[in-house]
Amino acid sequence: MSFQAMAWAVKQIAPTKAKFTLLILANYADDQNRAWPSLATLSRDTGIKRSTLIENLNKLVELNLISKAQRYRSGHRTSNVYVLNVPS
């Protein structure tokens, strides 16, 4: 967990569910503010259904609070990587 990412996430302005999603992502962030929890993990941790999580993540991208990219391992898609746009 990145304490810097958590402190940053708390201060951001976003709709409630999107902000909660951001806080959970920050909880998973490494020292480079990257996190890669699966949608199933995010759903379990937040209690938010998958389709709403996808909307929340897209909203966070739209607000420029995160960037996301697809990941692949051995040609198979795995969880996305999310980068929190924490200023340096």
C-alpha positions in Angstrom: 0.0 0.0 0.0 1.2 3.5 -0.8 0.4 5.9 2.0 1.1 8.8 -0.4 -1.5 7.4 -2.8 -4.1 7.0 -0.1 -3.5 10.5 1.2 -3.8 11.8 -2.3 -7.0 9.8 -3.1 -8.8 11.1 0.0 -8.4 14.7 -1.2 -9.8 14.1 -4.7 -13.2 15.2 -5.9 -15.2 12.5 -7.6 -18.7 10.9 -7.3 -19.0 8.8 -4.1 -18.7 5.3 -5.7 -15.9 6.4 -8.0 -14.0 7.9 -5.1 -14.5 4.8 -3.0 -13.1 2.8 -6.0 -10.2 5.2 -6.1 -9.5 4.7 -2.4 -9.5 0.9 -2.9 -7.1 1.2 -5.9 -4.8 3.4 -3.7 -4.8 0.7 -1.1 -3.4 -1.7 -3.7 -0.9 0.8 -5.2 2.8 0.1 -5.2 5.6 2.7 -4.9 5.0 3.8 -8.5 1.3 4.3 -7.8 0.4 1.2 -9.9 -2.3 -1.3 -9.0 -3.7 -4.3 -10.7 -6.5 -5.8 -8.7 -9.0 -7.8 -10.8 -12.6 -6.6 -11.1 -13.6 -9.6 -8.9 -11.2 -8.3 -6.2 -12.5 -4.8 -6.5 -16.1 -6.0 -6.3 -15.3 -8.1 -3.2 -13.6 -5.2 -1.5 -16.1 -2.5 -2.3 -19.4 -4.4 -2.5 -20.0 -2.8 -5.9 -21.2 -4.9 -8.8 -18.9 -5.4 -11.8 -20.8 -3.2 -14.3 -20.8 -0.3 -11.8 -17.1 -0.7 -11.1 -16.4 -0.5 -14.8 -18.4 2.8 -14.9 -16.5 4.0 -11.9 -13.1 3.2 -13.4 -14.1 4.9 -16.6 -15.2 8.0 -14.7 -11.9 8.1 -12.9 -10.1 8.0 -16.3 -12.4 10.8 -17.5 -11.5 12.9 -14.4 -7.8 12.1 -15.2 -7.4 10.6 -11.7 -6.2 7.3 -13.1 -4.9 5.8 -16.3 -5.6 2.2 -17.2 -4.0 -0.3 -19.6 -4.8 -3.9 -20.4 -2.3 -6.6 -19.4 -1.5 -9.9 -21.0 0.3 -13.0 -19.9 1.2 -15.7 -22.3 -1.2 -14.2 -24.8 -4.1 -14.3 -22.3 -5.7 -11.1 -20.9 -5.2 -10.6 -17.2 -6.3 -7.8 -14.9 -5.8 -4.2 -16.0 -3.1 -2.1 -14.6 -4.3 1.2 -13.1 -1.9 4.1 -12.5 -3.0 6.7 -10.1 -2.1 10.1 -11.3 -0.5 11.2 -8.1 1.6 14.3 -8.7 5.3 13.8 -8.0 
